[in-house]
Amino acid sequence: MCQHQPACPTADSADREAARPVVHHPEQGWSLLCNGVLLFEDTGELLPDGQIIAPHRPLTTAQVMTAA
């Protein structure tokens, strides 16, 4: 689906949210990414195959571990 160069991450990759938005409706709380993922403002996702990804928030700095 993506025609960008370099190509955006696919819908089944871990970084799928990095794909470019092709339709954005902030007033409705969702965006369609070029890889077919519907991304909701609460961080939930609907994948092209119908799989639902529950909302997930980024970790706070207290929860992030760094390599020594």
GUDRENZA-255795 format. One record per residue (C-alpha): residue number from 1; residue in one letter; x, y, z. Coordinates in Angstrom, 3 decimals. Example, Ala and Ser with C-alpha at 12.3 -4.5 7.8 and 13.67 -1.06 7.14 Angstrom:
<sites>
+------+-------+----------+----------+----------+
! semi ! zator !       xx !       yy !       zz !
+------+-------+----------+----------+----------+
!    1 !     a !   12.300 !   -4.500 !    7.800 !
!    2 !     s !   13.670 !   -1.060 !    7.140 !
+------+-------+----------+----------+----------+
</sites>
This chain:
<sites>
+------+-------+----------+----------+----------+
! semi ! zator !       xx !       yy !       zz !
+------+-------+----------+----------+----------+
!    1 !     m !    0.000 !    0.000 !    0.000 !
!    2 !     c !    2.844 !    2.411 !    0.827 !
!    3 !     q !    4.535 !    4.089 !   -2.108 !
!    4 !     h !    6.966 !    6.244 !   -0.097 !
!    5 !     q !   10.724 !    5.896 !   -0.422 !
!    6 !     p !   11.971 !    4.500 !    1.831 !
!    7 !     a !    8.864 !    2.405 !    2.362 !
!    8 !     c !    6.941 !    2.785 !    5.614 !
!    9 !     p !    6.770 !   -0.109 !    8.084 !
!   10 !     t !    4.196 !   -2.777 !    7.266 !
!   11 !     a !    1.069 !   -3.292 !    9.357 !
!   12 !     d !    2.549 !   -6.403 !   10.984 !
!   13 !     s !    5.869 !   -4.827 !   11.990 !
!   14 !     a !    6.564 !   -3.623 !   15.524 !
!   15 !     d !    7.031 !   -0.008 !   14.404 !
!   16 !     r !    3.814 !    0.125 !   12.299 !
!   17 !     e !    2.785 !    3.428 !   13.957 !
!   18 !     a !    5.711 !    5.162 !   12.193 !
!   19 !     a !    3.935 !    4.918 !    8.822 !
!   20 !     r !    2.735 !    8.169 !    7.265 !
!   21 !     p !   -0.881 !    9.239 !    7.741 !
!   22 !     v !   -2.879 !    9.382 !    4.507 !
!   23 !     v !   -6.166 !   10.459 !    6.125 !
!   24 !     h !   -6.292 !   12.387 !    9.397 !
!   25 !     h !   -9.477 !   13.246 !   11.302 !
!   26 !     p !   -8.448 !   14.736 !   14.682 !
!   27 !     e !  -12.020 !   15.880 !   15.303 !
!   28 !     q !  -13.062 !   12.204 !   15.193 !
!   29 !     g !   -9.933 !   10.916 !   16.913 !
!   30 !     w !   -8.426 !    8.698 !   14.217 !
!   31 !     s !   -5.920 !    8.538 !   11.379 !
!   32 !     l !   -5.456 !    6.055 !    8.545 !
!   33 !     l !   -1.810 !    5.223 !    7.964 !
!   34 !     c !   -0.405 !    4.296 !    4.555 !
!   35 !     n !    0.119 !    0.712 !    5.734 !
!   36 !     g !   -3.651 !    0.312 !    6.301 !
!   37 !     v !   -3.583 !    0.705 !   10.088 !
!   38 !     l !   -6.315 !    2.792 !   11.721 !
!   39 !     l !   -4.643 !    4.629 !   14.583 !
!   40 !     f !   -6.873 !    6.115 !   17.280 !
!   41 !     e !   -5.928 !    9.060 !   19.496 !
!   42 !     d !   -6.149 !    6.859 !   22.613 !
!   43 !     t !   -3.283 !    4.826 !   21.016 !
!   44 !     g !   -5.534 !    1.894 !   20.107 !
!   45 !     e !   -5.190 !    0.424 !   16.630 !
!   46 !     l !   -7.211 !   -1.562 !   14.125 !
!   47 !     l !   -5.041 !   -3.568 !   11.751 !
!   48 !     p !   -6.029 !   -4.282 !    8.133 !
!   49 !     d !   -6.730 !   -7.942 !    8.990 !
!   50 !     g !   -9.272 !   -6.882 !   11.662 !
!   51 !     q !   -6.975 !   -7.478 !   14.639 !
!   52 !     i !   -7.494 !   -5.012 !   17.483 !
!   53 !     i !   -4.528 !   -3.574 !   19.378 !
!   54 !     a !   -5.589 !   -2.248 !   22.781 !
!   55 !     p !   -4.623 !    1.310 !   23.713 !
!   56 !     h !   -1.062 !    1.536 !   24.983 !
!   57 !     r !    0.648 !    4.537 !   26.459 !
!   58 !     p !    4.365 !    5.245 !   26.213 !
!   59 !     l !    6.442 !    4.404 !   29.247 !
!   60 !     t !    7.272 !    7.224 !   31.628 !
!   61 !     t !   10.920 !    8.006 !   32.239 !
!   62 !     a !   10.727 !    6.201 !   35.589 !
!   63 !     q !    9.721 !    2.997 !   33.774 !
!   64 !     v !   12.361 !    3.166 !   31.038 !
!   65 !     m !   15.508 !    1.132 !   31.615 !
!   66 !     t !   18.733 !    2.118 !   29.920 !
!   67 !     a !   21.620 !   -0.112 !   28.994 !
!   68 !     a !   24.712 !    0.259 !   31.153 !
+------+-------+----------+----------+----------+
</sites>
